[in-house]
């Protein structure tokens, strides 16, 4: 269906000068996203922002009246959803513009103004929750039976679950006033990490000086030359060592914020507070960690297989990202990566493939790195705009092709949900979002392995698949355990110092990497460079998501129209059901151990195959 393009091997001639990043103004427009589905221009944003800001005062007319009758309650809920929808559109545009260049003060100011106004809107609306929860149960049950509230019934039922964790009107207003302040630790980390830190240059295996950035770090760690990998690792962590006290303070501040809100809302712990809204039992979190611990010997065995096949006397962290068969690494242009992703996702049908191709070949994506651009990758969908994707794509990093497939999964989830759900129920939660993204990675991996031309190519891809499971299930579970440990330390009033963080992280590194692995001292500083830690108890969803995705991908690719329809219904579900129920409808039950155990069994089989192939 899709035209295949030639793949070019890495045979670039040496360069004599360092590669430097272009400024945002120098990037080709065709390589940038087109945000016109949100706003045609900054001026249009300004006009809409002014109009939205003025409407904040409209909350006052409903205050104190929500229990009067169904008509008033329904009108208030409609007003609040309209405000939220308009605010989402404004906030998404401001966030995406600021992500383009974190040093651009105009867009940082735009985002700051939006956050300030959103905080004021939150304060103005802070009476909604306590007033609704103050409506007597009998009267609320009568309200819920009325047809006028039908569009909001599920939303209200979910809100009523929060009765034990909702404060009075004055207290809720005070919490709403803290929105901007609560973001300070994360914003400080992002500015330091993305804009201020400079890591110098590293010569790659061709002797080319390359500027060391977050994106090029991934490429350099895949260099076949060990001295290149070691130098990139050392130079990167030199900067984190130099700033470790600041980074410990920002991470500690983020954890204290989590603890404050959990206690203010009378939750048993920060973890319980984080899982409450999605109705995820704490047992799901703990069972994940327990299951992974049972399978750590397989991970330790893989590191020994990797060491032997790479003919290394010992193995370090900087040796774990380079493909064992480095001579099979290839360069893929953006269009070639798009071709590959679309071919792999063909089992999802024509509608899925056509919509995704339009976006990836068009301008959903901000493709390449520029100076000041936010590091990493993300998908940012909204109800009224295209489901945008930020990439820092590098053509010599196979993982970036998988990242594109991953973020495309998020974006198509947004596409289907916005198309099939009303605004109130379109915004799916992260727990199911990570299923849609890693499902795409599973299909891409299977497609590549199935079409491998010989055993060496298959071994290369098996190696990559092992590393994907290692990174997404084992590694993210280690991160999740670190979050649990550090939040528990804060709950026990332990000071969150540099040593507190690095000691906890070092113990986990020893547990997950095993007794034969050489752990460089600076690796304990890795805990200070993980952006997800500023959104606590998020990363475990990568591990549960991939486990569910492995099961669902097998179900869809070996099934027929019913299994595909079940999966597309899942993508279209938004938050119209609780996440565990959405997954059950698609064919997997995450309250049972089978999905994680199945993923671990696949990992063990792949390690065996790799050992035999090489």
KAVENNOR-V921546 format. One record per residue. RES is the residue in three letters. PHI is phi in whole degrees, 0 to 359 (none if undefined). PSI is psi as a letter, one per 20 degrees, with the letter a starting at -180 (999 if undefined). BURIAL is + if it has 16 or more other ideal C-beta (glycine too) atoms within 10 Angstrom, else -. Layout:
BEGIN
<<RES PHI PSI BURIAL> <RES PHI PSI BURIAL>>
END
This chain:
BEGIN
<<UNK none h -> <UNK 253 p -> <UNK 296 p -> <UNK 274 q -> <UNK 245 q -> <UNK 293 p -> <UNK 262 p -> <UNK 259 p -> <UNK 282 q -> <UNK 284 n -> <UNK 228 k -> <UNK 290 q -> <UNK 289 q -> <UNK 300 q -> <UNK 249 q -> <UNK 264 i -> <UNK 240 q -> <UNK 291 q -> <UNK 282 p -> <UNK 244 q -> <UNK 281 q +> <UNK 285 q -> <UNK 288 r -> <UNK 301 h +> <UNK 293 i -> <UNK 266 i -> <UNK 279 p +> <UNK 299 p -> <UNK 301 h -> <UNK 292 i -> <UNK 265 i -> <UNK 252 q +> <UNK 290 q +> <UNK 251 o -> <UNK 272 j +> <UNK 291 i -> <UNK 292 i +> <UNK 265 g +> <UNK 213 q +> <UNK 292 h -> <UNK 201 r -> <UNK 298 h -> <UNK 293 h -> <UNK 298 h -> <UNK 299 g +> <UNK 301 g -> <UNK 297 g -> <UNK 293 h +> <UNK 296 g +> <UNK 300 g -> <UNK 296 g -> <UNK 294 g +> <UNK 300 h +> <UNK 294 h -> <UNK 285 i -> <UNK 303 h +> <UNK 296 i -> <UNK 294 i +> <UNK 296 h +> <UNK 298 h -> <UNK 291 i -> <UNK 260 i +> <UNK 296 p -> <UNK 81 j -> <UNK 238 j -> <UNK 293 h +> <UNK 268 j -> <UNK 294 g -> <UNK 197 r -> <UNK 295 h -> <UNK 301 g -> <UNK 294 g -> <UNK 297 g +> <UNK 296 g +> <UNK 296 h +> <UNK 294 g +> <UNK 297 h +> <UNK 296 g -> <UNK 301 g +> <UNK 296 g +> <UNK 293 h +> <UNK 297 g -> <UNK 295 g +> <UNK 295 g +> <UNK 295 g +> <UNK 296 h +> <UNK 294 h +> <UNK 299 g +> <UNK 297 g +> <UNK 295 g +> <UNK 294 h +> <UNK 296 g +> <UNK 298 g +> <UNK 298 g +> <UNK 296 g +> <UNK 294 h +> <UNK 295 h +> <UNK 289 h +> <UNK 290 h +> <UNK 302 h +> <UNK 204 o +> <UNK 289 i +> <UNK 265 i +> <UNK 280 o +> <UNK 293 h -> <UNK 296 g -> <UNK 280 h +> <UNK 296 h +> <UNK 292 g -> <UNK 302 g +> <UNK 294 h +> <UNK 297 g +> <UNK 295 g -> <UNK 298 g +> <UNK 298 h +> <UNK 296 g -> <UNK 294 h +> <UNK 296 h +> <UNK 295 g +> <UNK 294 h +> <UNK 296 h +> <UNK 297 h +> <UNK 294 g +> <UNK 296 h +> <UNK 266 j +> <UNK 295 i +> <UNK 283 i +> <UNK 302 g +> <UNK 300 g +> <UNK 297 h +> <UNK 294 g +> <UNK 296 g +> <UNK 288 i +> <UNK 277 i -> <UNK 295 p +> <UNK 307 q -> <UNK 303 g -> <UNK 297 g -> <UNK 294 g -> <UNK 295 h +> <UNK 298 h -> <UNK 294 g -> <UNK 300 g +> <UNK 295 h -> <UNK 281 i -> <UNK 282 q -> <UNK 296 h -> <UNK 299 h -> <UNK 265 j +> <UNK 307 g -> <UNK 295 i +> <UNK 247 j +> <UNK 299 g -> <UNK 297 g -> <UNK 300 g +> <UNK 291 g +> <UNK 298 h -> <UNK 292 h -> <UNK 296 h -> <UNK 295 h +> <UNK 298 h -> <UNK 272 j -> <UNK 312 g -> <UNK 291 i -> <UNK 243 j +> <UNK 246 p +> <UNK 264 a +> <UNK 287 r -> <UNK 301 g +> <UNK 293 g -> <UNK 294 g -> <UNK 297 h +> <UNK 295 g +> <UNK 297 g -> <UNK 296 h +> <UNK 295 h +> <UNK 290 i -> <UNK 268 j +> <UNK 305 g +> <UNK 294 g -> <UNK 300 h -> <UNK 294 h +> <UNK 272 i +> <UNK 299 g -> <UNK 298 g +> <UNK 294 h +> <UNK 294 h +> <UNK 297 g +> <UNK 301 g +> <UNK 297 g +> <UNK 295 g -> <UNK 294 g -> <UNK 289 g +> <UNK 266 h +> <UNK 247 h +> <UNK 264 h -> <UNK 289 p +> <UNK 234 p -> <UNK 250 j +> <UNK 82 b -> <UNK 234 q +> <UNK 225 p +> <UNK 277 p +> <UNK 281 a +> <UNK 295 i +> <UNK 265 j -> <UNK 81 j -> <UNK 278 p +> <UNK 287 p +> <UNK 238 p +> <UNK 296 p +> <UNK 277 o +> <UNK 230 r +> <UNK 299 h +> <UNK 285 g +> <UNK 290 h +> <UNK 303 g +> <UNK 298 g +> <UNK 293 g +> <UNK 292 h +> <UNK 289 i +> <UNK 260 j +> <UNK 293 p +> <UNK 291 i -> <UNK 265 o +> <UNK 296 h -> <UNK 297 h -> <UNK 293 g +> <UNK 299 g +> <UNK 295 g +> <UNK 294 g +> <UNK 298 g +> <UNK 300 g +> <UNK 295 g -> <UNK 292 h +> <UNK 299 g +> <UNK 281 i +> <UNK 302 g -> <UNK 289 h +> <UNK 290 h +> <UNK 294 h -> <UNK 291 h -> <UNK 242 j +> <UNK 296 h +> <UNK 289 g -> <UNK 297 g -> <UNK 292 h +> <UNK 295 h +> <UNK 293 g +> <UNK 292 g +> <UNK 294 g +> <UNK 298 h +> <UNK 297 h +> <UNK 294 g +> <UNK 293 g +> <UNK 296 h -> <UNK 299 g +> <UNK 301 g +> <UNK 295 g +> <UNK 300 g -> <UNK 292 h +> <UNK 297 g +> <UNK 289 h -> <UNK 299 h +> <UNK 260 j +> <UNK 61 l -> <UNK 268 q +> <UNK 294 h -> <UNK 199 r +> <UNK 297 h +> <UNK 295 g +> <UNK 300 h -> <UNK 296 g +> <UNK 292 h +> <UNK 271 i +> <UNK 299 g +> <UNK 299 h -> <UNK 275 i +> <UNK 57 l -> <UNK 265 o +> <UNK 297 q -> <UNK 302 h -> <UNK 300 h -> <UNK 298 g +> <UNK 295 g +> <UNK 292 h -> <UNK 294 h +> <UNK 300 g +> <UNK 299 g -> <UNK 297 g -> <UNK 295 g +> <UNK 295 g +> <UNK 301 h -> <UNK 295 h -> <UNK 254 j +> <UNK 299 h +> <UNK 304 h -> <UNK 293 h +> <UNK 293 g +> <UNK 299 h -> <UNK 296 h -> <UNK 299 g +> <UNK 298 h +> <UNK 290 h -> <UNK 300 g +> <UNK 300 g +> <UNK 300 g +> <UNK 295 g -> <UNK 290 h +> <UNK 273 i +> <UNK 58 l -> <UNK 256 q -> <UNK 290 h -> <UNK 219 r -> <UNK 234 p +> <UNK 244 r +> <UNK 301 h +> <UNK 288 i +> <UNK 262 j +> <UNK 261 i +> <UNK 250 h +> <UNK 288 p +> <UNK 300 q +> <UNK 299 g +> <UNK 264 n +> <UNK 290 h -> <UNK 286 i -> <UNK 261 j +> <UNK 292 p +> <UNK 232 r -> <UNK 256 p +> <UNK 234 p +> <UNK 293 r -> <UNK 303 g +> <UNK 296 h -> <UNK 293 h +> <UNK 295 g +> <UNK 297 g +> <UNK 306 g +> <UNK 296 g +> <UNK 297 g +> <UNK 295 h +> <UNK 298 g +> <UNK 294 h +> <UNK 269 j +> <UNK 304 h -> <UNK 300 i +> <UNK 275 j +> <UNK 96 r -> <UNK 291 g -> <UNK 299 g -> <UNK 300 g +> <UNK 295 g +> <UNK 294 g -> <UNK 298 g +> <UNK 292 g +> <UNK 299 g +> <UNK 302 g -> <UNK 288 g +> <UNK 287 h +> <UNK 277 h -> <UNK 272 c -> <UNK 226 l +> <UNK 288 h +> <UNK 254 p +> <UNK 261 o +> <UNK 277 g +> <UNK 242 r +> <UNK 288 q +> <UNK 223 r +> <UNK 299 p +> <UNK 86 i +> <UNK 292 q +> <UNK 301 p +> <UNK 285 r +> <UNK 78 b +> <UNK 209 q +> <UNK 201 r +> <UNK 249 p +> <UNK 227 n +> <UNK 269 q +> <UNK 213 r +> <UNK 292 h +> <UNK 255 i -> <UNK 238 r +> <UNK 295 q +> <UNK 276 n +> <UNK 287 q +> <UNK 231 p +> <UNK 262 p +> <UNK 234 q +> <UNK 234 m +> <UNK 294 p +> <UNK 235 p +> <UNK 289 i +> <UNK 260 j +> <UNK 244 o +> <UNK 301 h +> <UNK 303 h +> <UNK 289 h +> <UNK 293 g +> <UNK 294 h +> <UNK 298 g +> <UNK 298 g +> <UNK 298 g +> <UNK 299 g +> <UNK 292 h +> <UNK 297 h +> <UNK 298 g +> <UNK 300 g +> <UNK 294 h +> <UNK 288 h +> <UNK 298 g +> <UNK 298 g +> <UNK 301 g +> <UNK 292 g +> <UNK 293 g +> <UNK 295 h +> <UNK 286 h -> <UNK 245 i +> <UNK 236 q +> <UNK 290 r -> <UNK 305 h +> <UNK 300 h +> <UNK 233 j +> <UNK 273 h +> <UNK 275 n +> <UNK 295 q +> <UNK 273 r +> <UNK 297 h +> <UNK 305 g +> <UNK 273 h +> <UNK 300 h +> <UNK 289 i +> <UNK 288 g +> <UNK 299 h +> <UNK 283 g +> <UNK 284 h +> <UNK 303 g +> <UNK 297 h +> <UNK 297 h +> <UNK 298 g +> <UNK 296 h +> <UNK 295 g +> <UNK 297 g +> <UNK 298 g +> <UNK 298 g +> <UNK 293 g +> <UNK 293 h +> <UNK 298 h -> <UNK 259 j -> <UNK 297 p -> <UNK 285 h -> <UNK 200 r -> <UNK 296 h -> <UNK 295 g -> <UNK 294 h -> <UNK 295 g +> <UNK 299 g +> <UNK 302 g +> <UNK 284 h +> <UNK 298 g +> <UNK 303 g +> <UNK 295 h +> <UNK 293 g +> <UNK 302 g +> <UNK 293 h +> <UNK 293 g +> <UNK 294 g +> <UNK 301 g +> <UNK 287 h +> <UNK 267 h +> <UNK 257 g +> <UNK 296 g +> <UNK 294 g +> <UNK 292 h +> <UNK 292 h +> <UNK 299 g +> <UNK 300 g +> <UNK 298 h +> <UNK 293 h +> <UNK 299 g +> <UNK 299 g +> <UNK 297 g +> <UNK 298 g +> <UNK 290 h +> <UNK 291 h +> <UNK 294 h -> <UNK 298 g +> <UNK 296 h +> <UNK 293 h +> <UNK 266 j -> <UNK 66 k -> <UNK 282 p -> <UNK 296 p -> <UNK 268 m +> <UNK 268 r -> <UNK 304 g +> <UNK 295 h -> <UNK 300 g +> <UNK 294 g +> <UNK 290 h +> <UNK 295 g -> <UNK 298 g +> <UNK 290 h +> <UNK 298 g -> <UNK 298 g -> <UNK 292 h +> <UNK 301 g +> <UNK 296 h -> <UNK 293 g -> <UNK 277 h +> <UNK 266 i +> <UNK 92 r +> <UNK 288 h -> <UNK 268 i -> <UNK 273 p +> <UNK 271 o -> <UNK 260 o -> <UNK 294 q -> <UNK 304 h -> <UNK 290 i +> <UNK 296 h +> <UNK 296 i +> <UNK 281 i +> <UNK 303 h +> <UNK 299 i +> <UNK 268 i +> <UNK 240 j +> <UNK 260 o +> <UNK 300 h +> <UNK 295 h +> <UNK 295 i +> <UNK 273 j +> <UNK 227 m -> <UNK 300 q +> <UNK 61 k +> <UNK 257 g +> <UNK 292 h +> <UNK 299 h +> <UNK 290 h +> <UNK 297 g +> <UNK 291 g +> <UNK 293 h +> <UNK 296 g +> <UNK 293 h +> <UNK 300 g +> <UNK 294 h +> <UNK 296 h +> <UNK 301 g +> <UNK 293 g +> <UNK 289 h +> <UNK 298 g +> <UNK 297 g +> <UNK 296 g +> <UNK 287 g +> <UNK 285 h -> <UNK 258 i -> <UNK 261 b +> <UNK 232 b -> <UNK 301 h -> <UNK 295 g -> <UNK 294 h +> <UNK 295 g +> <UNK 298 h -> <UNK 300 g +> <UNK 290 g +> <UNK 294 h +> <UNK 296 g -> <UNK 301 g +> <UNK 298 h +> <UNK 275 i +> <UNK 281 i +> <UNK 55 c +> <UNK 243 k +> <UNK 291 i +> <UNK 224 r +> <UNK 293 q +> <UNK 302 g +> <UNK 296 h +> <UNK 288 h -> <UNK 300 g +> <UNK 291 h +> <UNK 299 h -> <UNK 297 h -> <UNK 280 i +> <UNK 121 j +> <UNK 218 p +> <UNK 246 o -> <UNK 278 i +> <UNK 276 i -> <UNK 257 q -> <UNK 283 i +> <UNK 303 g -> <UNK 300 g +> <UNK 291 g +> <UNK 297 h -> <UNK 297 g +> <UNK 297 h +> <UNK 292 h +> <UNK 294 h -> <UNK 297 g +> <UNK 301 g +> <UNK 297 g +> <UNK 296 h -> <UNK 294 h +> <UNK 297 g +> <UNK 299 g -> <UNK 296 g +> <UNK 298 g +> <UNK 299 h +> <UNK 282 h -> <UNK 287 h +> <UNK 262 999 +>>
END
